[in-house]
Amino acid sequence: MLKVWLIVYHGTLVGGSWGPLPYDMEACLRVAADQNADWTARVDRGVDKDGNALTAEQIGKARQIRFACVETEERPEITYDGSGPSGAE
């Protein structure tokens, strides 16, 4: 049986996941859209979640992060370990 997962991508790599979620794909897509809007607004302001200023390098890395939803039986594998390039072009 397919389950819904909220995924955080860093470039093309999976950096984290939440789930299986207790709601359907449509609700997950709304959550992901809200998270992406909030994330983009903070990065555009140049601050982290605590309101601390980000460096240009941190902003560049933060712009590679996005939230998305997937349906799969198993938890998606984490493929980003934070130690190198994200795979984004």
N, C-alpha and C positions, 0 to 999 in steps of 0.2 A: 504494500500500500504506500502510495506517495505521500510525503509529508512536506510541509512548507517550512522553509528556512530563510531567515534574513541574513544576508551575507555582506561583509564589508570587504571591498576589493581595494587593494593598493596596486594601481596600474591594472595589470591583467591577472594578478595573483590574489589568492584568497588569504586575507589577513585575519579573519575571524568569522564566526557564525553564531546565531542564536536560533534555538529551536530544538525539537520541532515546535512550531508555534501553535497556539490553541485557536488560531483563526485561519480563514481561507486566504487564497492568493490575492484576491481583490483587496482585502484589508492589509495584507503585507505590503502590497504595492503602494497603498496610501501612506503607510508608516515609512517606507523607504523614501518616498517623495518628500515627506516632511523632514526626515533626517538629512537628505541631500540639500534641501533648501536651507536648513539651519546651519549645516556644515559650510556650505558655500558662503553664506552671509558672514560667518565668523572668520573664514579665511580672507574674504574680501576686506573685512575690517582689520585684519592682521593681528587677531587675538586668539588665544586658546580658550578652552571651556571655562577657565577661571579668570579670564579677562587680561591675562598676561600677554605682552607684546611678543609676536613671533619674528624671528629673523627671516631674511630673504630666503635662506636655504630651507628653513622650516616651512615657509609658505609654499615653496616649490614642491616639497614632498607632500604637503597637505592637499594640494590641488589634485594629486593622483588618487585620492581616497574618494570612494563612492559606495553607496548602499544599494543593494539589489535583492531580489527575491528569486528563489529557485524551488522547484518541486523535485524531490528525489527521496528514495527510500532511506538512504544513509546520510549522516552528517557529512557535508562537504569537507574534503581534506584541506588543512591549512597548508598553503604552498609558499607563503611569504614569511620569512623568519626575521625580517628587519635588518639584515646584515648587508644588504647590497641593493643593486638596482631593482626596481619594481617590475620591470618588464614592459613598462609603458614607453611608447615611442614619443 
